[in-house]
Amino acid sequence: MPAGRVIDWPLPPDVERLRTLERRCRMLLEFIRSRSAETERQDRLTEAARNEPAVTRLTE
């Protein structure tokens, strides 16, 4: 945190509830990172599909 900047968030005063918030924040961060990675994979697949030549179906 930059020097001189005070964030006055209404956090609980006891360690047990602070740890609970910390765990939830970690879980949320893990979820966000997972969703980001999945979105990036989908974007790469979509881009690759755009760059591939169209496949024509052979008929007899």
All heavy atoms as a GROMACS GRO file, in nm:
protein
  496
    1MET      N    1   0.085  -0.117   0.000
    1MET     CA    2   0.000   0.000   0.000
    1MET      C    3   0.090   0.124   0.000
    1MET      O    4   0.186   0.130   0.075
    1MET     CB    5  -0.090  -0.004   0.124
    1MET     CG    6  -0.195   0.102   0.121
    1MET     SD    7  -0.312   0.105   0.260
    1MET     CE    8  -0.318  -0.055   0.324
    2PRO      N    9   0.056   0.223  -0.083
    2PRO     CA   10   0.138   0.344  -0.087
    2PRO      C   11   0.143   0.413   0.049
    2PRO      O   12   0.046   0.411   0.125
    2PRO     CB   13   0.066   0.432  -0.189
    2PRO     CG   14  -0.019   0.342  -0.269
    2PRO     CD   15  -0.053   0.226  -0.180
    3ALA      N   16   0.254   0.473   0.076
    3ALA     CA   17   0.272   0.543   0.204
    3ALA      C   18   0.172   0.656   0.217
    3ALA      O   19   0.143   0.727   0.122
    3ALA     CB   20   0.414   0.597   0.214
    4GLY      N   21   0.117   0.671   0.335
    4GLY     CA   22   0.025   0.780   0.362
    4GLY      C   23  -0.119   0.751   0.324
    4GLY      O   24  -0.207   0.830   0.355
    5ARG      N   25  -0.146   0.640   0.256
    5ARG     CA   26  -0.282   0.609   0.214
    5ARG      C   27  -0.345   0.515   0.316
    5ARG      O   28  -0.295   0.406   0.341
    5ARG     CB   29  -0.281   0.543   0.076
    5ARG     CG   30  -0.419   0.516   0.026
    5ARG     CD   31  -0.415   0.468  -0.116
    5ARG     NE   32  -0.550   0.438  -0.158
    5ARG     CZ   33  -0.580   0.366  -0.262
    5ARG    NH1   34  -0.485   0.318  -0.338
    5ARG    NH2   35  -0.704   0.342  -0.295
    6VAL      N   36  -0.455   0.558   0.373
    6VAL     CA   37  -0.524   0.478   0.474
    6VAL      C   38  -0.659   0.436   0.418
    6VAL      O   39  -0.737   0.518   0.372
    6VAL     CB   40  -0.545   0.558   0.605
    6VAL    CG1   41  -0.626   0.478   0.704
    6VAL    CG2   42  -0.412   0.600   0.662
    7ILE      N   43  -0.682   0.305   0.418
    7ILE     CA   44  -0.812   0.254   0.375
    7ILE      C   45  -0.887   0.213   0.501
    7ILE      O   46  -0.842   0.126   0.576
    7ILE     CB   47  -0.797   0.133   0.281
    7ILE    CG1   48  -0.724   0.176   0.154
    7ILE    CG2   49  -0.933   0.076   0.246
    7ILE    CD1   50  -0.697   0.064   0.056
    8ASP      N   51  -0.998   0.276   0.525
    8ASP     CA   52  -1.074   0.250   0.646
    8ASP      C   53  -1.193   0.160   0.614
    8ASP      O   54  -1.306   0.204   0.605
    8ASP     CB   55  -1.122   0.382   0.707
    8ASP     CG   56  -1.179   0.362   0.846
    8ASP    OD1   57  -1.144   0.261   0.911
    8ASP    OD2   58  -1.258   0.448   0.890
    9TRP      N   59  -1.164   0.031   0.589
    9TRP     CA   60  -1.269  -0.065   0.560
    9TRP      C   61  -1.326  -0.117   0.690
    9TRP      O   62  -1.255  -0.135   0.789
    9TRP     CB   63  -1.214  -0.180   0.479
    9TRP     CG   64  -1.180  -0.144   0.338
    9TRP    CD1   65  -1.199  -0.026   0.275
    9TRP    CD2   66  -1.118  -0.230   0.242
    9TRP    NE1   67  -1.153  -0.032   0.147
    9TRP    CE2   68  -1.104  -0.155   0.124
    9TRP    CE3   69  -1.074  -0.361   0.246
    9TRP    CZ2   70  -1.047  -0.210   0.009
    9TRP    CZ3   71  -1.018  -0.414   0.131
    9TRP    CH2   72  -1.006  -0.339   0.014
   10PRO      N   73  -1.454  -0.148   0.690
   10PRO     CA   74  -1.517  -0.202   0.813
   10PRO      C   75  -1.488  -0.351   0.828
   10PRO      O   76  -1.573  -0.435   0.803
   10PRO     CB   77  -1.666  -0.175   0.789
   10PRO     CG   78  -1.681  -0.178   0.641
   10PRO     CD   79  -1.552  -0.123   0.585
   11LEU      N   80  -1.367  -0.384   0.868
   11LEU     CA   81  -1.328  -0.523   0.887
   11LEU      C   82  -1.356  -0.566   1.030
   11LEU      O   83  -1.350  -0.484   1.122
   11LEU     CB   84  -1.179  -0.541   0.856
   11LEU     CG   85  -1.139  -0.518   0.711
   11LEU    CD1   86  -0.987  -0.523   0.698
   11LEU    CD2   87  -1.204  -0.618   0.619
   12PRO      N   88  -1.384  -0.695   1.048
   12PRO     CA   89  -1.409  -0.742   1.184
   12PRO      C   90  -1.283  -0.732   1.270
   12PRO      O   91  -1.172  -0.742   1.219
   12PRO     CB   92  -1.450  -0.889   1.165
   12PRO     CG   93  -1.406  -0.926   1.030
   12PRO     CD   94  -1.396  -0.801   0.950
   13PRO      N   95  -1.300  -0.713   1.399
   13PRO     CA   96  -1.186  -0.693   1.487
   13PRO      C   97  -1.116  -0.822   1.531
   13PRO      O   98  -1.002  -0.819   1.576
   13PRO     CB   99  -1.246  -0.622   1.608
   13PRO     CG  100  -1.387  -0.672   1.612
   13PRO     CD  101  -1.427  -0.691   1.468
   14ASP      N  102  -1.183  -0.938   1.516
   14ASP     CA  103  -1.124  -1.062   1.568
   14ASP      C  104  -1.057  -1.144   1.458
   14ASP      O  105  -1.096  -1.140   1.342
   14ASP     CB  106  -1.229  -1.146   1.642
   14ASP     CG  107  -1.344  -1.182   1.551
   14ASP    OD1  108  -1.420  -1.090   1.511
   14ASP    OD2  109  -1.358  -1.301   1.518
   15VAL      N  110  -0.956  -1.219   1.498
   15VAL     CA  111  -0.875  -1.296   1.405
   15VAL      C  112  -0.957  -1.404   1.333
   15VAL      O  113  -0.940  -1.425   1.214
   15VAL     CB  114  -0.755  -1.361   1.478
   15VAL    CG1  115  -0.679  -1.455   1.387
   15VAL    CG2  116  -0.664  -1.254   1.533
   16GLU      N  117  -1.046  -1.469   1.403
   16GLU     CA  118  -1.125  -1.577   1.343
   16GLU      C  119  -1.204  -1.528   1.222
   16GLU      O  120  -1.200  -1.588   1.114
   16GLU     CB  121  -1.219  -1.638   1.447
   16GLU     CG  122  -1.295  -1.759   1.393
   16GLU     CD  123  -1.384  -1.821   1.499
   16GLU    OE1  124  -1.358  -1.802   1.620
   16GLU    OE2  125  -1.482  -1.888   1.460
   17ARG      N  126  -1.273  -1.418   1.235
   17ARG     CA  127  -1.352  -1.365   1.123
   17ARG      C  128  -1.261  -1.307   1.014
   17ARG      O  129  -1.292  -1.318   0.895
   17ARG     CB  130  -1.452  -1.262   1.171
   17ARG     CG  131  -1.569  -1.330   1.244
   17ARG     CD  132  -1.677  -1.232   1.280
   17ARG     NE  133  -1.633  -1.152   1.395
   17ARG     CZ  134  -1.702  -1.050   1.445
   17ARG    NH1  135  -1.817  -1.015   1.392
   17ARG    NH2  136  -1.658  -0.984   1.548
   18LEU      N  137  -1.149  -1.249   1.052
   18LEU     CA  138  -1.054  -1.200   0.952
   18LEU      C  139  -1.000  -1.316   0.869
   18LEU      O  140  -0.988  -1.307   0.747
   18LEU     CB  141  -0.938  -1.125   1.020
   18LEU     CG  142  -0.972  -0.985   1.070
   18LEU    CD1  143  -0.858  -0.933   1.159
   18LEU    CD2  144  -0.999  -0.890   0.956
   19ARG      N  145  -0.968  -1.428   0.933
   19ARG     CA  146  -0.920  -1.547   0.862
   19ARG      C  147  -1.027  -1.602   0.767
   19ARG      O  148  -0.998  -1.648   0.658
   19ARG     CB  149  -0.875  -1.656   0.960
   19ARG     CG  150  -0.756  -1.619   1.043
   19ARG     CD  151  -0.631  -1.617   0.959
   19ARG     NE  152  -0.517  -1.587   1.045
   19ARG     CZ  153  -0.419  -1.506   1.013
   19ARG    NH1  154  -0.418  -1.447   0.897
   19ARG    NH2  155  -0.321  -1.482   1.096
   20THR      N  156  -1.152  -1.597   0.812
   20THR     CA  157  -1.263  -1.642   0.727
   20THR      C  158  -1.272  -1.555   0.602
   20THR      O  159  -1.285  -1.606   0.490
   20THR     CB  160  -1.397  -1.638   0.804
   20THR    OG1  161  -1.388  -1.726   0.916
   20THR    CG2  162  -1.512  -1.678   0.716
   21LEU      N  163  -1.260  -1.425   0.619
   21LEU     CA  164  -1.261  -1.334   0.504
   21LEU      C  165  -1.143  -1.362   0.412
   21LEU      O  166  -1.156  -1.361   0.289
   21LEU     CB  167  -1.256  -1.188   0.551
   21LEU     CG  168  -1.386  -1.132   0.610
   21LEU    CD1  169  -1.361  -0.991   0.662
   21LEU    CD2  170  -1.496  -1.131   0.506
   22GLU      N  171  -1.029  -1.389   0.472
   22GLU     CA  172  -0.909  -1.418   0.393
   22GLU      C  173  -0.930  -1.545   0.309
   22GLU      O  174  -0.898  -1.547   0.191
   22GLU     CB  175  -0.790  -1.437   0.487
   22GLU     CG  176  -0.660  -1.461   0.415
   22GLU     CD  177  -0.543  -1.478   0.512
   22GLU    OE1  178  -0.564  -1.478   0.635
   22GLU    OE2  179  -0.431  -1.492   0.461
   23ARG      N  180  -0.987  -1.649   0.370
   23ARG     CA  181  -1.014  -1.774   0.296
   23ARG      C  182  -1.111  -1.749   0.182
   23ARG      O  183  -1.092  -1.798   0.070
   23ARG     CB  184  -1.069  -1.881   0.390
   23ARG     CG  185  -0.964  -1.952   0.472
   23ARG     CD  186  -1.018  -2.075   0.542
   23ARG     NE  187  -1.129  -2.045   0.633
   23ARG     CZ  188  -1.115  -2.004   0.758
   23ARG    NH1  189  -0.996  -1.987   0.810
   23ARG    NH2  190  -1.220  -1.980   0.833
   24ARG      N  191  -1.215  -1.673   0.209
   24ARG     CA  192  -1.314  -1.644   0.104
   24ARG      C  193  -1.253  -1.564  -0.010
   24ARG      O  194  -1.283  -1.586  -0.126
   24ARG     CB  195  -1.434  -1.572   0.162
   24ARG     CG  196  -1.520  -1.663   0.248
   24ARG     CD  197  -1.636  -1.588   0.307
   24ARG     NE  198  -1.713  -1.673   0.393
   24ARG     CZ  199  -1.839  -1.706   0.371
   24ARG    NH1  200  -1.902  -1.659   0.268
   24ARG    NH2  201  -1.902  -1.785   0.455
   25CYS      N  202  -1.166  -1.471   0.025
   25CYS     CA  203  -1.098  -1.392  -0.079
   25CYS      C  204  -1.008  -1.481  -0.164
   25CYS      O  205  -1.003  -1.467  -0.286
   25CYS     CB  206  -1.017  -1.278  -0.017
   25CYS     SG  207  -1.120  -1.144   0.045
   26ARG      N  208  -0.938  -1.574  -0.099
   26ARG     CA  209  -0.854  -1.668  -0.175
   26ARG      C  210  -0.938  -1.754  -0.267
   26ARG      O  211  -0.900  -1.778  -0.382
   26ARG     CB  212  -0.775  -1.758  -0.079
   26ARG     CG  213  -0.653  -1.693  -0.027
   26ARG     CD  214  -0.563  -1.799   0.038
   26ARG     NE  215  -0.491  -1.737   0.147
   26ARG     CZ  216  -0.471  -1.791   0.265
   26ARG    NH1  217  -0.517  -1.910   0.292
   26ARG    NH2  218  -0.405  -1.727   0.357
   27MET      N  219  -1.052  -1.802  -0.217
   27MET     CA  220  -1.141  -1.884  -0.299
   27MET      C  221  -1.193  -1.805  -0.419
   27MET      O  222  -1.198  -1.855  -0.531
   27MET     CB  223  -1.258  -1.937  -0.216
   27MET     CG  224  -1.218  -2.042  -0.115
   27MET     SD  225  -1.346  -2.085   0.006
   27MET     CE  226  -1.490  -2.106  -0.091
   28LEU      N  227  -1.231  -1.679  -0.395
   28LEU     CA  228  -1.279  -1.594  -0.502
   28LEU      C  229  -1.169  -1.569  -0.605
   28LEU      O  230  -1.193  -1.576  -0.726
   28LEU     CB  231  -1.332  -1.462  -0.446
   28LEU     CG  232  -1.388  -1.363  -0.547
   28LEU    CD1  233  -1.502  -1.425  -0.627
   28LEU    CD2  234  -1.434  -1.237  -0.477
   29LEU      N  235  -1.048  -1.542  -0.558
   29LEU     CA  236  -0.936  -1.520  -0.648
   29LEU      C  237  -0.909  -1.645  -0.732
   29LEU      O  238  -0.884  -1.637  -0.852
   29LEU     CB  239  -0.811  -1.479  -0.571
   29LEU     CG  240  -0.687  -1.448  -0.653
   29LEU    CD1  241  -0.715  -1.338  -0.756
   29LEU    CD2  242  -0.573  -1.408  -0.563
   30GLU      N  243  -0.914  -1.762  -0.670
   30GLU     CA  244  -0.895  -1.887  -0.743
   30GLU      C  245  -1.002  -1.905  -0.850
   30GLU      O  246  -0.973  -1.944  -0.963
   30GLU     CB  247  -0.898  -2.005  -0.645
   30GLU     CG  248  -0.870  -2.138  -0.708
   30GLU     CD  249  -0.873  -2.250  -0.606
   30GLU    OE1  250  -0.820  -2.231  -0.495
   30GLU    OE2  251  -0.929  -2.357  -0.639
   31PHE      N  252  -1.126  -1.874  -0.814
   31PHE     CA  253  -1.236  -1.882  -0.910
   31PHE      C  254  -1.214  -1.786  -1.027
   31PHE      O  255  -1.232  -1.823  -1.143
   31PHE     CB  256  -1.369  -1.851  -0.839
   31PHE     CG  257  -1.486  -1.845  -0.932
   31PHE    CD1  258  -1.540  -1.961  -0.985
   31PHE    CD2  259  -1.542  -1.723  -0.966
   31PHE    CE1  260  -1.648  -1.955  -1.072
   31PHE    CE2  261  -1.650  -1.716  -1.052
   31PHE     CZ  262  -1.704  -1.833  -1.106
   32ILE      N  263  -1.173  -1.664  -0.998
   32ILE     CA  264  -1.149  -1.564  -1.102
   32ILE      C  265  -1.036  -1.609  -1.194
   32ILE      O  266  -1.046  -1.600  -1.316
   32ILE     CB  267  -1.118  -1.426  -1.039
   32ILE    CG1  268  -1.244  -1.369  -0.973
   32ILE    CG2  269  -1.064  -1.328  -1.144
   32ILE    CD1  270  -1.219  -1.249  -0.884
   33ARG      N  271  -0.928  -1.659  -1.137
   33ARG     CA  272  -0.816  -1.706  -1.219
   33ARG      C  273  -0.857  -1.824  -1.306
   33ARG      O  274  -0.817  -1.832  -1.422
   33ARG     CB  275  -0.699  -1.744  -1.130
   33ARG     CG  276  -0.629  -1.624  -1.071
   33ARG     CD  277  -0.518  -1.663  -0.978
   33ARG     NE  278  -0.445  -1.545  -0.934
   33ARG     CZ  279  -0.363  -1.543  -0.831
   33ARG    NH1  280  -0.342  -1.653  -0.760
   33ARG    NH2  281  -0.300  -1.432  -0.798
   34SER      N  282  -0.936  -1.914  -1.251
   34SER     CA  283  -0.985  -2.028  -1.328
   34SER      C  284  -1.072  -1.983  -1.443
   34SER      O  285  -1.058  -2.030  -1.557
   34SER     CB  286  -1.062  -2.122  -1.234
   34SER     OG  287  -1.121  -2.225  -1.307
   35ARG      N  288  -1.164  -1.891  -1.416
   35ARG     CA  289  -1.252  -1.840  -1.520
   35ARG      C  290  -1.173  -1.766  -1.627
   35ARG      O  291  -1.200  -1.777  -1.746
   35ARG     CB  292  -1.357  -1.748  -1.458
   35ARG     CG  293  -1.458  -1.688  -1.553
   35ARG     CD  294  -1.549  -1.792  -1.618
   35ARG     NE  295  -1.631  -1.863  -1.525
   35ARG     CZ  296  -1.754  -1.827  -1.489
   35ARG    NH1  297  -1.810  -1.720  -1.538
   35ARG    NH2  298  -1.821  -1.900  -1.402
   36SER      N  299  -1.071  -1.690  -1.586
   36SER     CA  300  -0.985  -1.619  -1.681
   36SER      C  301  -0.912  -1.718  -1.771
   36SER      O  302  -0.907  -1.698  -1.894
   36SER     CB  303  -0.880  -1.537  -1.606
   36SER     OG  304  -0.925  -1.410  -1.581
   37ALA      N  305  -0.856  -1.822  -1.713
   37ALA     CA  306  -0.784  -1.922  -1.791
   37ALA      C  307  -0.877  -1.991  -1.891
   37ALA      O  308  -0.841  -2.010  -2.007
   37ALA     CB  309  -0.719  -2.024  -1.699
   38GLU      N  310  -0.997  -2.025  -1.846
   38GLU     CA  311  -1.094  -2.090  -1.935
   38GLU      C  312  -1.134  -1.996  -2.048
   38GLU      O  313  -1.145  -2.038  -2.165
   38GLU     CB  314  -1.217  -2.135  -1.855
   38GLU     CG  315  -1.322  -2.203  -1.940
   38GLU     CD  316  -1.272  -2.329  -2.009
   38GLU    OE1  317  -1.183  -2.397  -1.956
   38GLU    OE2  318  -1.321  -2.359  -2.120
   39THR      N  319  -1.156  -1.871  -2.018
   39THR     CA  320  -1.193  -1.772  -2.120
   39THR      C  321  -1.080  -1.754  -2.220
   39THR      O  322  -1.104  -1.747  -2.341
   39THR     CB  323  -1.229  -1.638  -2.054
   39THR    OG1  324  -1.336  -1.659  -1.963
   39THR    CG2  325  -1.271  -1.534  -2.157
   40GLU      N  326  -0.956  -1.751  -2.172
   40GLU     CA  327  -0.842  -1.739  -2.262
   40GLU      C  328  -0.832  -1.861  -2.354
   40GLU      O  329  -0.805  -1.847  -2.473
   40GLU     CB  330  -0.712  -1.722  -2.183
   40GLU     CG  331  -0.698  -1.586  -2.121
   40GLU     CD  332  -0.578  -1.574  -2.029
   40GLU    OE1  333  -0.514  -1.678  -1.997
   40GLU    OE2  334  -0.546  -1.461  -1.989
   41ARG      N  335  -0.855  -1.981  -2.298
   41ARG     CA  336  -0.853  -2.103  -2.382
   41ARG      C  337  -0.960  -2.096  -2.490
   41ARG      O  338  -0.935  -2.126  -2.607
   41ARG     CB  339  -0.876  -2.228  -2.296
   41ARG     CG  340  -0.751  -2.276  -2.226
   41ARG     CD  341  -0.772  -2.415  -2.165
   41ARG     NE  342  -0.867  -2.412  -2.054
   41ARG     CZ  343  -0.836  -2.384  -1.929
   41ARG    NH1  344  -0.711  -2.358  -1.896
   41ARG    NH2  345  -0.928  -2.384  -1.835
   42GLN      N  346  -1.081  -2.055  -2.450
   42GLN     CA  347  -1.190  -2.044  -2.547
   42GLN      C  348  -1.157  -1.940  -2.654
   42GLN      O  349  -1.184  -1.962  -2.772
   42GLN     CB  350  -1.321  -2.006  -2.476
   42GLN     CG  351  -1.379  -2.115  -2.391
   42GLN     CD  352  -1.428  -2.234  -2.473
   42GLN    OE1  353  -1.431  -2.232  -2.595
   42GLN    NE2  354  -1.465  -2.339  -2.404
   43ASP      N  355  -1.100  -1.828  -2.614
   43ASP     CA  356  -1.061  -1.724  -2.711
   43ASP      C  357  -0.958  -1.777  -2.810
   43ASP      O  358  -0.966  -1.748  -2.930
   43ASP     CB  359  -1.006  -1.601  -2.639
   43ASP     CG  360  -1.114  -1.521  -2.567
   43ASP    OD1  361  -1.234  -1.550  -2.587
   43ASP    OD2  362  -1.077  -1.430  -2.489
   44ARG      N  363  -0.860  -1.854  -2.760
   44ARG     CA  364  -0.759  -1.911  -2.850
   44ARG      C  365  -0.822  -2.008  -2.948
   44ARG      O  366  -0.791  -2.008  -3.067
   44ARG     CB  367  -0.648  -1.979  -2.771
   44ARG     CG  368  -0.550  -1.881  -2.709
   44ARG     CD  369  -0.424  -1.950  -2.658
   44ARG     NE  370  -0.450  -2.054  -2.559
   44ARG     CZ  371  -0.456  -2.033  -2.428
   44ARG    NH1  372  -0.438  -1.913  -2.380
   44ARG    NH2  373  -0.480  -2.133  -2.346
   45LEU      N  374  -0.915  -2.092  -2.899
   45LEU     CA  375  -0.983  -2.187  -2.988
   45LEU      C  376  -1.067  -2.115  -3.093
   45LEU      O  377  -1.067  -2.152  -3.210
   45LEU     CB  378  -1.073  -2.281  -2.906
   45LEU     CG  379  -1.001  -2.384  -2.819
   45LEU    CD1  380  -1.102  -2.458  -2.732
   45LEU    CD2  381  -0.923  -2.480  -2.906
   46THR      N  382  -1.136  -2.011  -3.051
   46THR     CA  383  -1.218  -1.933  -3.144
   46THR      C  384  -1.131  -1.868  -3.250
   46THR      O  385  -1.163  -1.872  -3.369
   46THR     CB  386  -1.299  -1.826  -3.068
   46THR    OG1  387  -1.382  -1.890  -2.973
   46THR    CG2  388  -1.383  -1.743  -3.162
   47GLU      N  389  -1.019  -1.811  -3.208
   47GLU     CA  390  -0.928  -1.746  -3.302
   47GLU      C  391  -0.868  -1.849  -3.397
   47GLU      O  392  -0.857  -1.824  -3.517
   47GLU     CB  393  -0.817  -1.672  -3.226
   47GLU     CG  394  -0.729  -1.588  -3.313
   47GLU     CD  395  -0.802  -1.477  -3.387
   47GLU    OE1  396  -0.903  -1.426  -3.334
   47GLU    OE2  397  -0.758  -1.442  -3.497
   48ALA      N  398  -0.830  -1.964  -3.346
   48ALA     CA  399  -0.774  -2.070  -3.432
   48ALA      C  400  -0.878  -2.116  -3.533
   48ALA      O  401  -0.846  -2.140  -3.650
   48ALA     CB  402  -0.727  -2.187  -3.346
   49ALA      N  403  -1.003  -2.127  -3.491
   49ALA     CA  404  -1.110  -2.170  -3.582
   49ALA      C  405  -1.132  -2.066  -3.692
   49ALA      O  406  -1.159  -2.101  -3.807
   49ALA     CB  407  -1.239  -2.194  -3.506
   50ARG      N  408  -1.117  -1.940  -3.660
   50ARG     CA  409  -1.132  -1.835  -3.761
   50ARG      C  410  -1.020  -1.841  -3.865
   50ARG      O  411  -1.041  -1.807  -3.981
   50ARG     CB  412  -1.129  -1.697  -3.695
   50ARG     CG  413  -1.255  -1.658  -3.631
   50ARG     CD  414  -1.248  -1.512  -3.588
   50ARG     NE  415  -1.350  -1.488  -3.489
   50ARG     CZ  416  -1.334  -1.418  -3.379
   50ARG    NH1  417  -1.219  -1.360  -3.353
   50ARG    NH2  418  -1.431  -1.403  -3.293
   51ASN      N  419  -0.903  -1.880  -3.821
   51ASN     CA  420  -0.787  -1.881  -3.910
   51ASN      C  421  -0.774  -2.009  -3.993
   51ASN      O  422  -0.693  -2.013  -4.084
   51ASN     CB  423  -0.658  -1.858  -3.830
   51ASN     CG  424  -0.654  -1.719  -3.771
   51ASN    OD1  425  -0.711  -1.626  -3.826
   51ASN    ND2  426  -0.589  -1.705  -3.658
   52GLU      N  427  -0.852  -2.112  -3.960
   52GLU     CA  428  -0.847  -2.235  -4.038
   52GLU      C  429  -0.931  -2.221  -4.163
   52GLU      O  430  -1.034  -2.154  -4.163
   52GLU     CB  431  -0.902  -2.352  -3.954
   52GLU     CG  432  -0.808  -2.393  -3.843
   52GLU     CD  433  -0.862  -2.511  -3.764
   52GLU    OE1  434  -0.963  -2.573  -3.808
   52GLU    OE2  435  -0.805  -2.542  -3.660
   53PRO      N  436  -0.887  -2.284  -4.272
   53PRO     CA  437  -0.968  -2.279  -4.393
   53PRO      C  438  -1.100  -2.354  -4.374
   53PRO      O  439  -1.108  -2.449  -4.296
   53PRO     CB  440  -0.881  -2.347  -4.498
   53PRO     CG  441  -0.780  -2.425  -4.421
   53PRO     CD  442  -0.767  -2.360  -4.286
   54ALA      N  443  -1.201  -2.309  -4.442
   54ALA     CA  444  -1.332  -2.374  -4.432
   54ALA      C  445  -1.322  -2.516  -4.489
   54ALA      O  446  -1.259  -2.539  -4.591
   54ALA     CB  447  -1.436  -2.294  -4.506
   55VAL      N  448  -1.384  -2.609  -4.424
   55VAL     CA  449  -1.383  -2.748  -4.468
   55VAL      C  450  -1.512  -2.770  -4.548
   55VAL      O  451  -1.621  -2.744  -4.499
   55VAL     CB  452  -1.376  -2.844  -4.348
   55VAL    CG1  453  -1.386  -2.988  -4.394
   55VAL    CG2  454  -1.251  -2.819  -4.268
   56THR      N  455  -1.495  -2.819  -4.670
   56THR     CA  456  -1.614  -2.850  -4.751
   56THR      C  457  -1.644  -2.998  -4.738
   56THR      O  458  -1.553  -3.082  -4.735
   56THR     CB  459  -1.593  -2.812  -4.899
   56THR    OG1  460  -1.477  -2.881  -4.945
   56THR    CG2  461  -1.573  -2.664  -4.914
   57ARG      N  462  -1.768  -3.028  -4.731
   57ARG     CA  463  -1.812  -3.166  -4.713
   57ARG      C  464  -1.820  -3.235  -4.848
   57ARG      O  465  -1.877  -3.179  -4.944
   57ARG     CB  466  -1.949  -3.164  -4.646
   57ARG     CG  467  -1.986  -3.291  -4.583
   57ARG     CD  468  -2.104  -3.267  -4.496
   57ARG     NE  469  -2.185  -3.387  -4.494
   57ARG     CZ  470  -2.296  -3.398  -4.430
   57ARG    NH1  471  -2.344  -3.297  -4.366
   57ARG    NH2  472  -2.362  -3.511  -4.430
   58LEU      N  473  -1.762  -3.351  -4.858
   58LEU     CA  474  -1.768  -3.427  -4.980
   58LEU      C  475  -1.898  -3.505  -4.988
   58LEU      O  476  -1.940  -3.567  -4.893
   58LEU     CB  477  -1.651  -3.525  -4.990
   58LEU     CG  478  -1.511  -3.463  -4.993
   58LEU    CD1  479  -1.407  -3.571  -4.993
   58LEU    CD2  480  -1.496  -3.375  -5.116
   59THR      N  481  -1.962  -3.501  -5.104
   59THR     CA  482  -2.086  -3.577  -5.123
   59THR      C  483  -2.064  -3.677  -5.234
   59THR      O  484  -1.986  -3.655  -5.327
   59THR     CB  485  -2.202  -3.482  -5.160
   59THR    OG1  486  -2.168  -3.410  -5.277
   59THR    CG2  487  -2.233  -3.388  -5.046
   60GLU      N  488  -2.133  -3.786  -5.224
   60GLU     CA  489  -2.118  -3.892  -5.325
   60GLU      C  490  -2.219  -3.877  -5.435
   60GLU      O  491  -2.325  -3.833  -5.425
   60GLU     CB  492  -2.134  -4.028  -5.259
   60GLU     CG  493  -2.020  -4.056  -5.166
   60GLU     CD  494  -2.035  -4.192  -5.104
   60GLU    OE1  495  -2.085  -4.284  -5.169
   60GLU    OE2  496  -1.995  -4.207  -4.989
   0.00000   0.00000   0.00000
